[in-house]
């Protein structure tokens, strides 16, 4: 079970009203080329995939999504934590919530594509080859502007 958030913070399912904040948070990291952008128009239809960390002021301080890719695989995606709250464990908690959800759905594996592999390694993810994720490549990656020259690291976790 996921740990507890710091005092004053709440981890909860995202709500439709959170979509613009999620998109803006992700955009900050996309500007630094740390992740791909997610326009708000892509967040709305996927809002049920997201959990957020809400701070004491009611603002979305972190987000993470779990996307089911196939009958045996899910992706932990769109993980972003407001820079001023990094180090509080919000990202770790959100990934733990995503992993719990994947287990509850009966999925045996979850993966992440990232430019910060060390974070996921600390959570038990192991390096894998993109060729081990053909569903992801043909569903999403093919539409990416970086395809086929992806610079993200693929990591996978057995659940």
FENVEN-V926936 format. One record per pair of residues at least 6 apart in sequence whose ideal C-beta (glycine too) atoms are under 7 Angstrom apart, sorted by the first residue. I is the first residue (numbers start at 1). J is the second residue. D is the distance in Angstrom with one decimal. If there is no record, write none. Layout:
# FENVEN-V926936
i=I j=J d=D
i=I j=J d=D
This chain:
# FENVEN-V926936
i=1 j=100 d=6.8
i=2 j=93 d=5.3
i=2 j=96 d=3.7
i=2 j=97 d=5.0
i=2 j=100 d=6.1
i=3 j=89 d=6.9
i=3 j=93 d=5.9
i=3 j=96 d=6.9
i=5 j=11 d=5.2
i=5 j=53 d=6.3
i=5 j=90 d=6.8
i=5 j=93 d=5.8
i=6 j=88 d=5.0
i=6 j=89 d=6.9
i=8 j=55 d=6.8
i=8 j=56 d=3.7
i=9 j=53 d=5.7
i=9 j=54 d=6.7
i=9 j=55 d=5.8
i=9 j=90 d=6.8
i=10 j=54 d=4.8
i=11 j=51 d=6.1
i=11 j=53 d=5.4
i=11 j=93 d=5.6
i=11 j=94 d=6.7
i=11 j=97 d=6.1
i=12 j=51 d=6.7
i=12 j=52 d=6.4
i=12 j=54 d=6.5
i=13 j=51 d=5.8
i=14 j=22 d=6.5
i=14 j=47 d=5.3
i=14 j=50 d=3.6
i=14 j=51 d=6.3
i=14 j=52 d=4.9
i=14 j=63 d=6.9
i=16 j=44 d=6.8
i=16 j=47 d=5.7
i=18 j=52 d=5.6
i=18 j=60 d=5.4
i=19 j=40 d=5.3
i=19 j=43 d=4.2
i=19 j=44 d=5.3
i=19 j=47 d=5.9
i=20 j=40 d=5.4
i=21 j=59 d=7.0
i=21 j=60 d=3.9
i=22 j=43 d=5.3
i=22 j=50 d=6.3
i=22 j=52 d=6.9
i=22 j=60 d=6.3
i=22 j=63 d=4.7
i=23 j=38 d=5.7
i=23 j=39 d=6.2
i=23 j=40 d=4.1
i=23 j=43 d=5.2
i=25 j=60 d=6.4
i=25 j=63 d=6.0
i=25 j=80 d=4.7
i=25 j=82 d=6.5
i=26 j=35 d=6.3
i=26 j=37 d=6.3
i=26 j=38 d=4.7
i=26 j=78 d=5.9
i=26 j=80 d=5.0
i=27 j=37 d=5.6
i=29 j=35 d=4.7
i=29 j=80 d=5.3
i=30 j=36 d=6.1
i=30 j=37 d=3.9
i=34 j=115 d=5.4
i=34 j=116 d=7.0
i=35 j=80 d=6.9
i=36 j=144 d=6.7
i=38 j=78 d=5.9
i=46 j=65 d=6.4
i=49 j=65 d=4.0
i=49 j=66 d=5.8
i=49 j=67 d=5.4
i=50 j=63 d=5.7
i=50 j=64 d=7.0
i=50 j=65 d=4.7
i=51 j=64 d=5.7
i=51 j=94 d=5.6
i=51 j=97 d=5.1
i=51 j=98 d=7.0
i=52 j=60 d=4.8
i=52 j=62 d=6.7
i=52 j=63 d=4.9
i=53 j=61 d=5.0
i=53 j=62 d=3.9
i=53 j=90 d=4.3
i=53 j=93 d=6.9
i=53 j=94 d=6.3
i=54 j=60 d=6.1
i=54 j=61 d=6.7
i=55 j=61 d=4.3
i=55 j=85 d=6.8
i=61 j=81 d=7.0
i=61 j=82 d=4.6
i=61 j=85 d=4.7
i=61 j=90 d=6.3
i=62 j=80 d=6.5
i=62 j=81 d=4.1
i=62 j=82 d=6.4
i=62 j=85 d=6.7
i=62 j=90 d=4.1
i=62 j=91 d=6.1
i=62 j=94 d=5.8
i=63 j=78 d=6.2
i=63 j=80 d=5.6
i=64 j=76 d=6.6
i=64 j=78 d=6.5
i=64 j=79 d=4.4
i=64 j=94 d=3.6
i=64 j=95 d=6.1
i=64 j=98 d=5.5
i=65 j=77 d=5.0
i=65 j=78 d=4.5
i=66 j=74 d=5.5
i=66 j=76 d=6.1
i=66 j=98 d=4.1
i=66 j=101 d=5.2
i=66 j=102 d=6.0
i=67 j=74 d=6.4
i=67 j=75 d=4.7
i=67 j=77 d=5.7
i=68 j=74 d=5.1
i=68 j=105 d=6.8
i=69 j=75 d=5.4
i=69 j=135 d=4.8
i=69 j=136 d=5.8
i=69 j=139 d=6.8
i=70 j=135 d=4.8
i=72 j=107 d=6.4
i=72 j=108 d=5.4
i=72 j=109 d=6.2
i=73 j=107 d=6.6
i=73 j=109 d=5.2
i=73 j=111 d=6.7
i=73 j=135 d=6.4
i=74 j=102 d=4.5
i=74 j=107 d=4.9
i=74 j=110 d=4.7
i=75 j=111 d=5.7
i=75 j=112 d=6.8
i=75 j=136 d=6.4
i=76 j=95 d=5.8
i=76 j=98 d=4.8
i=76 j=110 d=5.6
i=76 j=112 d=4.5
i=79 j=91 d=5.9
i=79 j=94 d=6.5
i=79 j=95 d=6.5
i=81 j=90 d=5.3
i=81 j=91 d=4.6
i=91 j=119 d=6.8
i=92 j=123 d=6.5
i=95 j=123 d=5.6
i=99 j=110 d=6.0
i=99 j=157 d=7.0
i=99 j=159 d=6.6
i=102 j=110 d=4.8
i=102 j=159 d=5.9
i=103 j=159 d=5.2
i=107 j=159 d=6.4
i=108 j=158 d=6.7
i=108 j=159 d=5.6
i=109 j=156 d=5.8
i=109 j=157 d=6.8
i=109 j=158 d=5.8
i=109 j=159 d=6.2
i=110 j=157 d=5.2
i=110 j=159 d=6.2
i=111 j=128 d=6.9
i=111 j=133 d=6.1
i=111 j=154 d=6.3
i=111 j=155 d=6.3
i=111 j=156 d=4.3
i=112 j=120 d=5.1
i=112 j=125 d=6.2
i=112 j=155 d=5.2
i=113 j=152 d=4.1
i=113 j=154 d=5.6
i=114 j=120 d=5.9
i=114 j=152 d=5.9
i=114 j=153 d=5.7
i=114 j=155 d=6.8
i=115 j=151 d=6.9
i=115 j=152 d=5.8
i=117 j=153 d=4.2
i=117 j=155 d=5.9
i=120 j=155 d=4.7
i=121 j=155 d=7.0
i=124 j=157 d=5.4
i=125 j=155 d=3.7
i=125 j=156 d=6.4
i=125 j=157 d=4.6
i=126 j=155 d=6.3
i=126 j=156 d=6.0
i=127 j=153 d=6.8
i=127 j=155 d=5.8
i=128 j=154 d=5.0
i=128 j=155 d=6.4
i=128 j=156 d=4.4
i=129 j=154 d=6.7
i=130 j=137 d=6.4
i=130 j=150 d=6.6
i=130 j=154 d=5.0
i=132 j=156 d=7.0
i=133 j=154 d=6.1
i=141 j=147 d=5.2
i=141 j=150 d=6.5
